[in-house]
Amino acid sequence: MKTFTDFALKEEYKHIQLVGDNLSELESLIGWKRFRLILEPMYVNKTASGGRPEADVIVMFKMLVLQQWPGLSDPELEKHCIDCPSFRNFLGFPDYIPDSTTVWLFRKGIIDNEKEEEIWDELQSQLDSLGLKIKKRMIQDATFIHSDPGHAKADKPRGNEAKTRRSRDGTCTKKGSKLYFGYKLHSIIDRDYELIRRFKTTTALVHNSQVDLSEENEVVYRDTGYFGAEAKGFTATMKRAVRGHPLGIRDIIRNKRISLKRVPGERVYAVTKNVFSSGTVLVTTVERVNMKMLFTAFCYNLHQLRTLKRKGVF
């Protein structure tokens, strides 16, 4: 029966290929097997009693990538991987599809074993190997990630024992006349290829100017939110008028030039929020939000890699 089911799924997938399968393009963009060296050590005890999952770590890793694309919950992800031929093909038509609990535990294992940075560094290494190395021009910006404030007052922390759906680590801040509750994604992209190269997740209360993601010898374009803040790279920050010091014509022209340079950075957040549904999170801690942002940034880079490959950049 299982062989017949696999045959039926592969035959159905042939019809999808005729109209185009974007996921099949993503599968060939990077070396997925190289992440095995990072993920396998999470399961030190490989005996039957050691709690080692039946599913392959690369299958579960790819499922976390798939989850970001349409913004699926864990149970929805399990269902889609079972009945969607394009999802099954992306996973390599595995013999076993992990259930939602297994996926949740795998995600928790990545956090507990502090594998996020290794995963991100491996992706960046692969981007460099494709000839997409950082040149010099970078764009840094930040965006709010909304979370559910619950029924308590916005400035009251939830606490571990509170019986409310409020985000545990989320904080409240005000921008202009608008109030925001939740977290903030800080990122820096290279202006040449528009790939996310570094990111950091904080609570909403952390001001943009407190996070510097630039490196030495990089030119970093930033908006007025970073005015007055130092950078490790060469800063190209838009100036802001202060009391007694209005902007002169040269500063206004300079700001417009920097603003034009920063346009690709706005597109990044438009894609991550509209395509990958990352503008709002249901998880309740900074660690889990950071995990979601990791795979959001990972998926955005795959999305951009596909565009670059279609243009013949690599």
Secondary structure, DSSP 8 states (H G I E B T S, - for coil): -HHHHHHHHHHHHHHHHHH--HHHHHHTTS-GGGGHHHHGGG----SGGGT--SS-HHHHHHHHHHHHTTT--HHHHHHHHHH-HHHHHHTT--S----HHHHHHHHHHHHHTT-HHHHHHHHHHHHHHTT----SEEEEEEEEEE----SS-TTS---SS--S-S-SS-EEEEETTEEEEEEEEEEEEETTTTEEEEEEEEETTS-GGG-----TT-EEEE-GGGTT---SSEEEE----BTTB---HHHHHHHHHHHHHTHHHHHHHHHHHHTS--SB----SHHHHHHHHHHHHHHHHHHHHHHHHHTT--
